[in-house]
Amino acid sequence: MAKIKFQNGKWDVPSNPTILYIEGDGIGPEITRAAMKVIDTAVRVAYSGSRQIEWKEVLAGDKANQEKGDRFPQETKDAIEEYRVILKGPLQTPIGKGWKSVNVAIRLMLDLYANIRPVRYINGIESPLKNPEKVDMIIFRENTDDLYRGIEYIYDSNEAKMIRQFMKDKLNVEIEEDTGIGIKVISRAKTQRITRLAMRYAVEKKRKKVTIMHKGNVMKYTEGAFREWAYEVAKNEFADRIVTEDALQGNPVPTGKLLVNDRIADNMFQQIITRPESYDVILAPNLNGDYISDAAGALIGDIGVLGGANIGDLGGMFEAVHGTAPKYAGKNLANPTGMIRGAQLMLEFMGWKEASQLIDRAIDRSIADKKVTQDLARYMGVGYLGTKEYADVLAQYIASS
């Protein structure tokens, strides 16, 4: 089986790579199979049969628990370590002690430090904006740092008491006794590597602007540092390709240059609504990136059509951004577009952009023709297609293009 290799931040992709897939829980099996059908059709048409994905299933979640007695069995971990690229259906994390997130475990295994989410309006979807066609942005969210490191202590724990006492005795900072403790950490190296990835992507895809999102006016040595370190990478490693907003001094951006600027987080939330065309590539720390990703998704009217990628220097996991939707499981009702979009990102990182573009056009055409699943059909006032039938329509459109 041929494997994708990673060298100096580049993907070395054979013509017949083996890619793992996890069906997922709830609606996961249906939308994963639908996405694989669309992907296979696009690859076959784009490359006239000279390229092909060899899919290999690995078990995780409910299916793994039923068959192996473990939600994340060792053989799955071994396969992920070996092949390092996964198309993953949504997985639930059961509530209660003893259950850990498989999603987080995979990110940690492969050091998938960048969460990437493109948000682009599709004509025909009902949006709360007056001019939703102006929404076309891609968010690079740092995935391993910040408050999501989980360094926190309940207010009456010994750890919280020790920290409060240390702050009082050593730093002359009084913290009330009924106060829980959470520690926000943002490192220079982790900021630099996601900045490098975002900048490289923006340059290669000929995007127009990278905006650094932060709350550095308040959190000066974490989010403020994120801003400074991001600028360092942009100026030192991409000097011949970029221009900063400060350097322009109000002048137009020179032809062929990528603009790099920064904005305060709370200001950005109103600006992506009032003038979304001002944003292109957004680079954000973990917490801000989480917020802005869902807010941006709401602008186009349906977060269910969005896909995401978790990327590192040595691997990638691709998925829909929604959950398992168990009440729709097995009913052939779920919209697989988010899963298909996640798979498109995989194709882009593989360098198979021609196949990705075929899928783009097919999705746009299906919505224009009002051949959609029930979540969109109810707003359009038309009959709906099932999950499988929608995938068949996309495959037909691709085959006839």
N, C-alpha and C positions, 0 to 999 in steps of 0.2 A: 504494500500500500504506500502510495506516494504521500509525503508529508510537506506541509508548508514550513519553510525555514525563515528565520529572522536574523538579519545581519545589519548592524549600524542603522537601526530604525526603519529598515526596509523589509518588505515581505518578498520572499523568493518563492513564487507559486508555480508548481508544475502544471502541466495541462490536464492532469487527472488527480487533483488533490483529494485526500481523504479528510472529510470534515465530520465532526461529531454532531449529533443532535440529541436533545433531550425533549421528549414530547411535552412534558409539563403536566400540571394538575388542572382540574376543572375543564375549561374549554381548550386547554393547551394541546391535546392530541389533535383536535380538529383543525385548529388554526396553523399548527406546525406542519401537518400533512399538506394543507392547502398551500402554504408558503413554499414548501419544497417542490410541489408540482409547478408552481409559477416560475420559480427559480430555474428548475431543470429545463423548462420550455424556453426561457429567455436565453440560457446558455447555449442550448442546441441551435436556436435560430441565429443568435449573434455570431457564432463561430462555426456554423455549418458542420457541427459534429466533431470538430477538432479539439474541443475542450469538453470536459465532463466532470461533475462533482461525484465522488464516491462517498455516499452517506454511510455513516456507521452509528447505530443507535447505542447510547449508553443510558443507564437507568438512574433516575433520581426522583425524589418526591414520593407521592402516593404509590406509583407503580413499582418503584424500587422497594418500598416498605412491604408491599403485598408479596412480591416475588423473592425478596432477599432478606426481609426483616430488618432493613436498614434504609433510611431515607437518602443516604449518600454512601453507598457501599465502596469498599476499597478498590474494586476493579474499575469503577467509574473514575475514581481519583487517579488511578494509574493511567487510564486512557487519556484523561485530560492532560496529565503531565507529559504524555508522549506526543499527542497531536496538537494541543494548545489552541485550537480554534473550535468554537462551539456555537451552534444555533440552538437557543434555549427557549422552550415554551415557558409560560409563567408558572412559578412554583409557589405554593403557599407555605408559610411557616406556622405550624399549629401553635395555638395559644397555650401557654403553660410551660413549666420548667422542664428542662431536659431536651427541648427542641431548639436547634440552632438553624439559622438561615443558610440554606444551600447556596443561595445567590451570593451571600457575603463570603462563604467559604471558597467559592470558585474565584471570586475577585482576589482574595488573599493568596490563594494558591499560585495564581498566574501574575500577581502584582498588577492588576488591571487598574491603573491609577487615573484613567481619564474616562469619565462618563460623557458620551457625546450624543446630543439630540438635535437633529435638524427639525425645524418648524417652518413649514411653507404652506400657505393657503392653497387649497384645491378649489377651483371654480365650481360652484354648484352646491357647496356645503353651507349650511346656514350658520352665520357667524354673528356675534354681538357687535362687531365693528362696522362702521359705515363703509370703510374701504379696506376690507381684509386682504385684498390682493397685494397690499403693501407689506404684508408679513412674509419675510423670507430671511430667517436667521438660523444660526447653528450655535448651540451652546456647548462649551467645553467646561465641564464641572470637575474640579479636582476631587478624587474619589476616595482618598485614603487618609486625609488629615482633618484638622479642624475639630469641632465638637463631636463629630461622628466617630472619633477615635474611642469614644465611650469611657473617657476617664471622668467618672462622676461618683459621688458618694451621697447617700441619703443623709438628711440633716442631723439625725441623732446617732450616726455611726461613729465608731472610734476614729476612723480615717478623717471624717469631716471635723471632728473635734480637734484632732492633731493639726490639721491644716489651719483651722481658725486660730489655734493657739500659736502656731508658728508665725502666722501673719501678724499677730499682735506682738509677740515677743521680739521677732527679728526685723519686721518691716514697719512696725508701728501703724498697722492697719487693723481697725476694729471691724469685725464681721459679727452680725447678730447670731445668737445661739440657735435660733430656729431656721438657719439658712443651710440649704443643701449646697453642695460644691460641684461645679463642673469646670473642667480645665480645657481651655481652647488652645490648641497647638497648631501652628502653621510653620513649616520649615522651609528654608531657602532651597534645598535640593529638590523637594517635591514641587515647590512652586515653579522652579526653573524647568523641570522636565515636562510639566503639562503646558507651560508657556511655549516651550520648544515644539511640542506636538501641534498645538493650535496654530502657531505661526507657520510651521511647515505646511499644514493643511491649507491655510488661507492663501499662501503663496502659490502652491500647486494648483489649487482650484480657482485661482484668479479672483478671489473675493476682494472686496473693496476696503474693508475696515475691520480692525480688531479692537473691541472695547473691553477694558479691564474693569470688572465690577468689584466694588469693595465698600466697606464702611470704615475706611481708614481715618476719617476725621474724628472718630470716637475710639476705635480699637487700633491705635497707632502702631503697635509693635507686632500685631498679628495681621490684620487685614491691610493696614498701612504698609507693612513690610511686603505683603503679597503684591501690592501695587508696585513698590520699588523694585522688587526682584524680577517681576514680569517685564518691567521697562528695561532692566539690565540685559535680559536675554534678547529682547527685541533690538536694542541699540547695538549690542556687542556682536550678535551672531547674524543679524539680518540687516545690517546697516545700509547695504546697497539696495535693499528691496523696500525699505519702509521710510515713512516720514511721520514724525509725531505732531500732534496738534499744536503743541507749544512752538515747535520750530516753524510751523506755517505762518504764525502771526496773522491769521485771518486771510491768507492767500489761498487760492485753489490748490487742491492736491495735484502734484505733477503727474502727467500721464505715465501709467505703468507702475506707480508707487502704491503701496499699501499703507493706509492711514492707521496709526495706532493712537488710541486715546483712552481715557478712563472716566468713569462716572460713579458717583455715590449711589449705593444700592437702592435706598428708598426713592431717590429721584428717578431711577431707572424704571421703577414699577409704574409710575404714571406716564413716563415717556414712551414705554413700549405700547401703551394704549393710545396716547394722543398722537404720536408720530413714530409708528413702528418702522418706517422706512429709514430711520436714523440708525438702526441696529442691523448688523450683519453677522459677524462672529463675536460671540460673547465669551469671555474668559473669566471664570468665577471660582472662588473657594467653595468648599463642599456645601456648607449650609446655604449660602446665597444661591449657589447653583441649583440646589434642590428646589428652592422657592421659585426662582425665575423660570425653570424648566416647565413647571406645571402652569404658571401664569401665562407663559408664552403659548403653551398648548391650548389654553382656553380661548385665545384670540382667534384661532381658526375654527372654533365651534365644535370640535370633536377630538378629544385627546386620544380616542381609540384608534385613530388612523396614524398615530406616530410610532416610530420605531426608535430604538436606541442601541448604542454600542458601548461596551466596556473594553477599553484598549490599554495595553501595556506595551513595553518594548519587545516582549516575547510571547504575545498571544492576544486573543480577543474573544469576547463573548457577545453575542448579538441577540436581541430580543425585542418584543413589544414592550411598551412602557406601562401597559395596564395590568390588572391582576387576573386572577383565575376565573372570576365570574361563575361560581359553581352552579347558580340557578339556571344557567343556560347550557350547562355541560351536556353533551350527547344529544342536543336538540337540533343541530345543524342550523343554528341561528347566529352564531358569533361572527363578527366582522374580522377577517384575517389580515386586514390591511396593515395594522400596526406590526404584525409579525413579518409580513412581506417587506415593510419598510426597514425593519431591523436587518433582514437578509440582504436588502439592497446595500446597506452600509457595509456589510461583509464583502459584497462584490466590489465595492469601491476600494476598500483596503486591499483587496486581492489584485487590484488593477484591472478588473474586468468591467470597465465603465460602460462598454457598449451594451452588455446585458442589462445593467442597471437602468440605462436610458430607455430600453425597450419596455421595461416594467413601468417606469414613470409615465410613459405615453399611454400605456394600457390602462393604468389607474385613472388618469385624467379623462380618457375616453369613456370609461365605464360610468364615471360620475356624470359626465356631460350627457351620456345616453340614458341616464337614470336607471342603470342596471346595477343595483346596489343591494346590500344586506339591510335587514329590518331597522337597524339603528338610524340609517340615513333615509330609508324609504318613507318612514312615518312623517318626516319633515317635508319630503318632496311630494307626498300625496300619491305615491305609486305603489304597485305591488313589489314584493321583495324577493330576492334570491337567497337561497340557503348558502351556508359557508362553502360547501363543495361546489355548488352551481356557480357561485361568484368566481371561485378560482378557475372553473372551466371557461367562463367568459373571458377572464384575463388571459388565459392560455390561448384561446381562440384569437383574440386581438393581437397577441404577440406573434402567433404563427402566421397571421395574414399581413403583418407589417413589412 
